[in-house]
Amino acid sequence: METKKQFKDRIQLPFTFDVSKMLEEAQALKQEHYEYYKVIQLRAPAHLVDTSLPFPPPASDYADGSWTDWLDTPSLEKSPYLKSIIDTFSQYTTVNLVRLLFLAPNSVVKEHTDPTLGLEEEKSMIRLTIPIDNNDGVSFYLNDTLVPMKVGECWYLRLTDSHRVINDGATDRINLTIDVIPNDKIVELIEKGQ
C-alpha cells in the first residue's frame, strides 16, 4: 500500500498486552535457545520453518515479504499468549515476520535505518514493536529523541529514520516485533494513535 500522507515517526497504537504472560513465554523460549537467543523467530519464511518446502524463486523486491510464504515456528506454537497477540493483528492485516529481540546488558544497537520499514515507503512492510522487558537502563532513540515505550504497549515506529538502542541495565531488553503489510485497517489504527 502506498500512502502520500506523512505520519509521525512514533505512534502508540490502542493496544496493551499482559506483560507477565509475554515475559514468561519469552523467558521459556530463551532457556530453550540458550546457545543463541539474541533473536528468536516466531514467524519466518515457510522454507525455513518446514525444510521440505522448496526455496522460493529469486525475487526482484523483498521489501513487502511477498517473495515467500510465512509460517508460525515451533517456538510460537509453544507460546499461546504470544500467538494470541499475532492472531489479534492478523484480524487487521497480513502478518509476516515475527521475532523476539533480546539485547544483552551493557550492549548497544548502533544507529542505523531500515529502508523498507515505513508507511511512506511504496510496497513495504511496517514493524510494530511491543516491549516485554525494558529495564531502567534501556533507551530507544528515533531521530535522536527518546521514544518513551513502556512494557505491554504497542508502537509503530518509522524505522526508515535513524534509530539506535542502548541497554545500560543489568538484564536483557526484550521486544516482540511484528512486521505487517500496511493496509487501510492498520493505517486507521495508526491514525487513531496519531
Salt bridges, closest charged atoms under 4 A:
GLU2 OE2 - LYS4 NZ 2.65
ASP9 OD1 - ARG10 NE 2.78
GLU32 OE2 - HIS33 NE2 3.80
GLU32 OE2 - LYS78 NZ 2.85
ASP61 OD2 - LYS123 NZ 3.92
ASP72 OD1 - ARG43 NH1 2.65
ASP72 OD2 - LYS83 NZ 3.26
ASP87 OD1 - LYS83 NZ 3.93
GLU111 OE2 - ARG164 NH1 3.60
ASP114 OD2 - HIS112 NE2 3.57
ASP114 OD2 - HIS163 NE2 3.04
GLU120 OE2 - ARG158 NH1 3.71
ASP144 OD1 - ARG164 NH1 2.95
ASP161 OD2 - ARG158 NH2 2.88
ASP172 OD2 - LYS30 NZ 2.71
ASP179 OD1 - ARG127 NE 2.65
GLU188 OE2 - LYS192 NZ 3.97
GLU191 OE2 - LYS5 NZ 3.17
